[in-house]
Amino acid sequence: MVRPLALTLALTLPVLLAGCASSYEPAPRPARSATTWNPPIAPEGRLCLANLSQSYANFTPLPDQYYGAGCSAVGAVRLASLRSDSGMLEISNLGPVTCPLANTISGWARFGVDRAAKAILGSPLARIETMGSYSCRNVAGTSRLSGHASANAVDVSGFVLADGRRITVLRDWDSEDPQIRAFLATIRDSACKRFGTVLTPQYNAAHRDHFHLEVGGGKPFCH
């Protein structure tokens, strides 16, 4: 975990990457020995880390990792917690994510999810639950690498509020409670304004239990 003033020191810490499997894509490819490289950080990378630090996220910059077969985690960080309007937000089961993805998650969590939770459900957000981020695999049914294979995607499965309520995509997407449905629809719409690709239960049955959130790519796609 790194606080903003300790960012320079953290850049020298070697950290091992961990991959998290998803329920909607094929099993990860066999593990490969990673090649680690610590090149000088480009100006855009320094700016990204500075922006992430200014958001008061707690994070650790990671060395670049190349796993072969096109899989890598370059310019990645490990997020420990995020900032809300009134405090810190936990984020669970999250592996390495690229710095642009981390910044996008940070903004969505604070300005999209937390504020929607307070406005619609009457309680601040306490934790975002995920099904992981980096994993070396293809998009289901294709030979194209998933955004997870470059640490550019995360699968979000649930939200825990400060009052103890837990809302999951699997159980609550079609909830009988109109406020819960409104909350999930609102944060989906917020995600669509920030991420390049957003896939939800509305897209297909494979996404019945999570939001797939991805940065980068071509034309934005939200469903």
Secondary structure, 3 states (H helix, E strand, C coil): CCCHHHHHHHCCCCCCCCCCCCCCCCCCCCCCCCEEECCCCCHHHHHHHHHHHHCCCEEEECCEEEEECCEEECCEEEEEEEECCCCEEEEECCCCEEHHHHHHHHHHHHHHHHHHHHHHHCCCEEEEEECCCCCCCECCCCCCECHHHHCCEEEEEEEEECCCCEEEHHHHCCCCCHHHHHHHHHHHHHHHHHCCEEECCCCCHHHCCCEEEECCCCCCEEC
